[in-house]
Amino acid sequence: MLDTVLVPIAREGRPFIAAFAVVTLLLGLLADWLLVPGVVLTAWCVYFFRDPHRVTPTRDGLVISPADGRVVSIASVPWPKELAMGEGEATRIGIFMNVFDVHVNRIPVDGRVTKLAYVPGAFVNASFDKASEQNERQCVAMETGDGRPLAFVQIAGLVARRIVCHLTEGQPVLAGERMGMIRFGSRVDVYLPAGVAPLVVEGQRCVAAETVLADLSSAEPARNGAVR
């Protein structure tokens, strides 16, 4: 029970939590009733920056969700031009995180980071597909152990104003490892090589570091989904 209730807090959130707590104390000095909204907001801040442990499937070829959230888009699109990954098509899976989701992002596949590209931009609603091209974003290109390309993009949202990425070019990484976060509502897009079918469907909820998005070694066709 303690592991469920007392989850770890992401280090990126500690300054925000401390600031909320200080403001709450100052409000309490002004008027006792102001403590109530202050405590509620501080508790929400702690909740937002939670960083629970996850159990990651580790079989070769599995692509794991880098974010908690809902699949809002699956589309065939060009690779992100900022990553210079060629002119071919990729399958893009867009995962939208609302303000109540865990916002710590994870590595989707074992491999090596080959290129990073930060792109300044707008802050439109991240659930819209145009956010993938217009919003502020951090693009990450990867190569699996057998040389297959893959990319993912952290995208700022309507109220998000800070993308955190701890990766460096050439860094070896493992699926499920923490790599950063996006503060206060956002989106993560995953780009699969052409011919790799997603194992998720639009509207499905994903759990970072646990939900399998695709299998690079499988010939299984794309799945359908039904609300039940």
C-alpha positions as a Markdown table, in Angstrom:
| # | Residue | x | y | z |
|---|---|---|---|---|
| 1 | Met | 0.0 | 0.0 | 0.0 |
| 2 | Leu | 2.8 | 2.4 | 0.8 |
| 3 | Asp | 4.4 | 1.8 | -2.6 |
| 4 | Thr | 1.1 | 2.8 | -4.2 |
| 5 | Val | 0.4 | 5.9 | -2.0 |
| 6 | Leu | 4.0 | 7.2 | -1.4 |
| 7 | Val | 5.3 | 7.3 | -5.0 |
| 8 | Pro | 8.6 | 9.0 | -5.8 |
| 9 | Ile | 8.6 | 12.6 | -6.9 |
| 10 | Ala | 10.5 | 13.7 | -10.0 |
| 11 | Arg | 13.4 | 15.9 | -9.2 |
| 12 | Glu | 12.3 | 18.5 | -11.8 |
| 13 | Gly | 9.2 | 19.2 | -9.7 |
| 14 | Arg | 10.9 | 19.9 | -6.3 |
| 15 | Pro | 11.5 | 23.6 | -6.9 |
| 16 | Phe | 7.8 | 24.0 | -8.0 |
| 17 | Ile | 6.5 | 22.1 | -4.9 |
| 18 | Ala | 8.7 | 24.2 | -2.6 |
| 19 | Ala | 7.5 | 27.4 | -4.3 |
| 20 | Phe | 3.8 | 26.3 | -3.8 |
| 21 | Ala | 4.5 | 25.5 | -0.2 |
| 22 | Val | 6.1 | 28.9 | 0.5 |
| 23 | Val | 3.2 | 30.7 | -1.2 |
| 24 | Thr | 0.7 | 28.6 | 0.9 |
| 25 | Leu | 2.5 | 29.7 | 4.1 |
| 26 | Leu | 2.4 | 33.3 | 3.1 |
| 27 | Leu | -1.3 | 33.1 | 2.3 |
| 28 | Gly | -1.9 | 31.6 | 5.7 |
| 29 | Leu | -0.3 | 34.6 | 7.3 |
| 30 | Leu | -2.7 | 36.9 | 5.4 |
| 31 | Ala | -5.8 | 34.9 | 6.3 |
| 32 | Asp | -6.5 | 31.5 | 7.7 |
| 33 | Trp | -9.1 | 30.7 | 4.9 |
| 34 | Leu | -6.4 | 31.2 | 2.3 |
| 35 | Leu | -4.6 | 28.1 | 3.6 |
| 36 | Val | -7.3 | 25.8 | 2.0 |
| 37 | Pro | -6.7 | 26.8 | -1.7 |
| 38 | Gly | -3.0 | 26.9 | -1.0 |
| 39 | Val | -2.9 | 23.4 | 0.4 |
| 40 | Val | -5.0 | 22.1 | -2.4 |
| 41 | Leu | -2.8 | 23.6 | -5.1 |
| 42 | Thr | 0.4 | 22.3 | -3.3 |
| 43 | Ala | -1.1 | 18.8 | -3.1 |
| 44 | Trp | -1.9 | 19.0 | -6.9 |
| 45 | Cys | 1.6 | 20.1 | -7.7 |
| 46 | Val | 3.0 | 17.1 | -5.7 |
| 47 | Tyr | 0.5 | 14.8 | -7.6 |
| 48 | Phe | 1.5 | 16.2 | -11.0 |
| 49 | Phe | 5.2 | 15.5 | -10.4 |
| 50 | Arg | 4.8 | 12.0 | -9.2 |
| 51 | Asp | 7.2 | 9.5 | -10.7 |
| 52 | Pro | 6.0 | 5.9 | -10.0 |
| 53 | His | 8.2 | 2.9 | -10.7 |
| 54 | Arg | 7.2 | 0.8 | -13.7 |
| 55 | Val | 7.8 | -2.8 | -14.9 |
| 56 | Thr | 9.0 | -2.7 | -18.5 |
| 57 | Pro | 8.7 | -5.6 | -21.0 |
| 58 | Thr | 12.3 | -6.3 | -22.1 |
| 59 | Arg | 12.1 | -8.6 | -25.2 |
| 60 | Asp | 14.1 | -7.5 | -28.2 |
| 61 | Gly | 12.1 | -5.6 | -30.8 |
| 62 | Leu | 9.4 | -4.2 | -28.5 |
| 63 | Val | 8.6 | -0.5 | -28.7 |
| 64 | Ile | 7.3 | 0.7 | -25.3 |
| 65 | Ser | 5.2 | 3.8 | -24.7 |
| 66 | Pro | 7.3 | 6.8 | -23.7 |
| 67 | Ala | 4.4 | 8.6 | -22.0 |
| 68 | Asp | 1.2 | 8.1 | -20.0 |
| 69 | Gly | -1.8 | 9.3 | -21.9 |
| 70 | Arg | -4.3 | 8.6 | -24.7 |
| 71 | Val | -3.5 | 7.7 | -28.3 |
| 72 | Val | -5.0 | 10.6 | -30.3 |
| 73 | Ser | -3.5 | 9.9 | -33.7 |
| 74 | Ile | -2.0 | 7.1 | -35.8 |
| 75 | Ala | -0.9 | 8.3 | -39.2 |
| 76 | Ser | 1.6 | 7.7 | -42.0 |
| 77 | Val | 3.8 | 10.8 | -42.2 |
| 78 | Pro | 7.4 | 11.8 | -43.2 |
| 79 | Trp | 10.1 | 11.4 | -40.6 |
| 80 | Pro | 10.7 | 14.7 | -38.6 |
| 81 | Lys | 12.7 | 16.9 | -41.0 |
| 82 | Glu | 14.8 | 18.2 | -38.1 |
| 83 | Leu | 16.3 | 14.8 | -37.6 |
| 84 | Ala | 17.5 | 14.2 | -41.2 |
| 85 | Met | 16.3 | 10.6 | -41.2 |
| 86 | Gly | 15.6 | 10.4 | -45.0 |
| 87 | Glu | 12.7 | 11.0 | -47.3 |
| 88 | Gly | 10.7 | 7.9 | -46.6 |
| 89 | Glu | 7.4 | 7.5 | -44.6 |
| 90 | Ala | 7.1 | 6.5 | -41.0 |
| 91 | Thr | 4.1 | 5.6 | -38.8 |
| 92 | Arg | 3.5 | 8.3 | -36.2 |
| 93 | Ile | 1.7 | 7.4 | -32.9 |
| 94 | Gly | 0.6 | 10.5 | -31.0 |
| 95 | Ile | 0.1 | 10.2 | -27.2 |
| 96 | Phe | -1.6 | 13.1 | -25.5 |
| 97 | Met | -1.0 | 13.7 | -21.8 |
| 98 | Asn | -3.5 | 15.7 | -19.8 |
| 99 | Val | -2.6 | 17.6 | -16.6 |
| 100 | Phe | -3.6 | 14.6 | -14.5 |
| 101 | Asp | -1.3 | 12.1 | -16.2 |
| 102 | Val | 2.2 | 11.2 | -15.1 |
| 103 | His | 4.5 | 13.5 | -17.1 |
| 104 | Val | 7.8 | 11.8 | -16.7 |
| 105 | Asn | 8.9 | 10.5 | -20.1 |
| 106 | Arg | 10.6 | 7.2 | -20.8 |
| 107 | Ile | 12.8 | 5.7 | -23.6 |
| 108 | Pro | 10.7 | 3.6 | -26.0 |
| 109 | Val | 13.3 | 1.1 | -27.2 |
| 110 | Asp | 16.8 | -0.3 | -26.4 |
| 111 | Gly | 19.4 | 1.4 | -28.6 |
| 112 | Arg | 21.5 | 4.5 | -29.0 |
| 113 | Val | 20.6 | 8.2 | -29.4 |
| 114 | Thr | 21.8 | 9.3 | -32.8 |
| 115 | Lys | 20.6 | 12.9 | -33.0 |
| 116 | Leu | 18.8 | 15.6 | -31.0 |
| 117 | Ala | 17.0 | 18.6 | -32.3 |
| 118 | Tyr | 15.2 | 21.3 | -30.3 |
| 119 | Val | 12.6 | 23.3 | -32.3 |
| 120 | Pro | 11.0 | 26.5 | -30.8 |
| 121 | Gly | 7.4 | 27.1 | -31.7 |
| 122 | Ala | 3.8 | 27.7 | -30.7 |
| 123 | Phe | 1.7 | 26.3 | -27.8 |
| 124 | Val | -1.5 | 25.1 | -29.4 |
| 125 | Asn | -3.6 | 22.3 | -27.9 |
| 126 | Ala | -1.3 | 19.3 | -28.0 |
| 127 | Ser | -4.2 | 16.9 | -28.8 |
| 128 | Phe | -4.4 | 18.5 | -32.3 |
| 129 | Asp | -2.2 | 16.9 | -35.0 |
| 130 | Lys | -1.0 | 20.4 | -36.1 |
| 131 | Ala | 0.9 | 20.5 | -32.7 |
| 132 | Ser | 3.4 | 18.0 | -34.2 |
| 133 | Glu | 4.5 | 20.6 | -36.7 |
| 134 | Gln | 3.8 | 23.9 | -35.0 |
| 135 | Asn | 4.5 | 23.6 | -31.3 |
| 136 | Glu | 7.8 | 23.8 | -29.4 |
| 137 | Arg | 9.3 | 20.4 | -29.4 |
| 138 | Gln | 12.4 | 18.2 | -28.7 |
| 139 | Cys | 13.1 | 15.7 | -31.4 |
| 140 | Val | 15.1 | 12.5 | -30.6 |
| 141 | Ala | 16.4 | 10.1 | -33.3 |
| 142 | Met | 17.4 | 6.6 | -32.2 |
| 143 | Glu | 19.0 | 3.5 | -33.7 |
| 144 | Thr | 18.2 | 0.0 | -32.3 |
| 145 | Gly | 20.9 | -2.6 | -31.7 |
| 146 | Asp | 20.2 | -4.1 | -35.1 |
| 147 | Gly | 20.4 | -0.7 | -36.9 |
| 148 | Arg | 16.7 | 0.1 | -37.3 |
| 149 | Pro | 15.7 | 3.8 | -37.1 |
| 150 | Leu | 13.1 | 5.1 | -34.6 |
| 151 | Ala | 12.3 | 8.6 | -33.4 |
| 152 | Phe | 10.2 | 10.3 | -30.7 |
| 153 | Val | 9.3 | 13.9 | -30.1 |
| 154 | Gln | 8.4 | 15.7 | -26.9 |
| 155 | Ile | 5.8 | 18.4 | -27.7 |
| 156 | Ala | 4.8 | 21.3 | -25.5 |
| 157 | Gly | 1.1 | 21.8 | -25.1 |
| 158 | Leu | -1.4 | 24.6 | -24.5 |
| 159 | Val | -0.2 | 25.3 | -20.9 |
| 160 | Ala | 3.2 | 23.5 | -21.1 |
| 161 | Arg | 6.1 | 25.9 | -21.2 |
| 162 | Arg | 9.1 | 23.7 | -20.4 |
| 163 | Ile | 10.4 | 20.5 | -22.1 |
| 164 | Val | 13.1 | 18.7 | -20.1 |
| 165 | Cys | 15.4 | 16.2 | -22.0 |
| 166 | His | 18.4 | 14.6 | -20.3 |
| 167 | Leu | 19.7 | 12.8 | -23.3 |
| 168 | Thr | 22.9 | 13.4 | -25.2 |
| 169 | Glu | 23.9 | 12.3 | -28.8 |
| 170 | Gly | 25.6 | 8.9 | -28.9 |
| 171 | Gln | 24.2 | 7.9 | -25.5 |
| 172 | Pro | 23.3 | 4.2 | -25.1 |
| 173 | Val | 19.8 | 3.8 | -23.6 |
| 174 | Leu | 17.4 | 1.1 | -22.5 |
| 175 | Ala | 13.6 | 0.9 | -23.0 |
| 176 | Gly | 11.8 | 2.2 | -20.0 |
| 177 | Glu | 14.6 | 4.4 | -18.7 |
| 178 | Arg | 13.6 | 8.0 | -17.6 |
| 179 | Met | 14.7 | 10.6 | -20.0 |
| 180 | Gly | 12.9 | 13.8 | -19.0 |
| 181 | Met | 9.5 | 15.3 | -18.8 |
| 182 | Ile | 7.1 | 18.0 | -20.1 |
| 183 | Arg | 5.6 | 20.3 | -17.5 |
| 184 | Phe | 1.8 | 20.8 | -17.4 |
| 185 | Gly | 0.1 | 19.1 | -20.3 |
| 186 | Ser | 1.6 | 18.0 | -23.5 |
| 187 | Arg | 2.2 | 15.2 | -26.1 |
| 188 | Val | 4.8 | 12.7 | -27.2 |
| 189 | Asp | 4.9 | 11.3 | -30.8 |
| 190 | Val | 6.6 | 8.1 | -31.6 |
| 191 | Tyr | 7.8 | 7.4 | -35.2 |
| 192 | Leu | 8.0 | 3.7 | -36.3 |
| 193 | Pro | 9.8 | 2.5 | -39.5 |
| 194 | Ala | 7.5 | 1.9 | -42.5 |
| 195 | Gly | 6.0 | -1.6 | -42.4 |
| 196 | Val | 5.8 | -1.8 | -38.6 |
| 197 | Ala | 2.2 | -2.0 | -37.5 |
| 198 | Pro | 1.1 | -0.3 | -34.3 |
| 199 | Leu | -0.3 | -2.6 | -31.6 |
| 200 | Val | -2.4 | 0.2 | -30.1 |
| 201 | Val | -5.4 | 2.0 | -31.5 |
| 202 | Glu | -6.8 | 5.5 | -31.3 |
| 203 | Gly | -8.5 | 6.3 | -28.0 |
| 204 | Gln | -6.5 | 3.7 | -26.1 |
| 205 | Arg | -4.8 | 4.6 | -22.8 |
| 206 | Cys | -1.1 | 4.0 | -22.6 |
| 207 | Val | 1.2 | 3.6 | -19.5 |
| 208 | Ala | 4.7 | 4.9 | -19.9 |
| 209 | Ala | 7.4 | 2.2 | -19.7 |
| 210 | Glu | 4.8 | -0.6 | -19.8 |
| 211 | Thr | 2.4 | -0.4 | -22.8 |
| 212 | Val | 3.7 | -2.1 | -25.9 |
| 213 | Leu | 3.2 | 0.2 | -28.9 |
| 214 | Ala | 4.7 | -2.0 | -31.6 |
| 215 | Asp | 6.9 | -5.0 | -32.2 |
| 216 | Leu | 9.7 | -4.4 | -34.7 |
| 217 | Ser | 10.2 | -8.1 | -35.2 |
| 218 | Ser | 6.5 | -9.0 | -35.9 |
| 219 | Ala | 4.5 | -9.1 | -39.1 |
| 220 | Glu | 1.2 | -8.8 | -37.2 |
| 221 | Pro | -1.2 | -6.4 | -39.0 |
| 222 | Ala | -2.5 | -3.2 | -37.4 |
| 223 | Arg | -5.2 | -3.8 | -34.8 |
| 224 | Asn | -8.7 | -2.5 | -34.6 |
| 225 | Gly | -10.4 | -1.3 | -31.4 |
| 226 | Ala | -13.8 | -1.2 | -29.9 |
| 227 | Val | -15.3 | 0.7 | -26.9 |
| 228 | Arg | -16.8 | -1.8 | -24.5 |
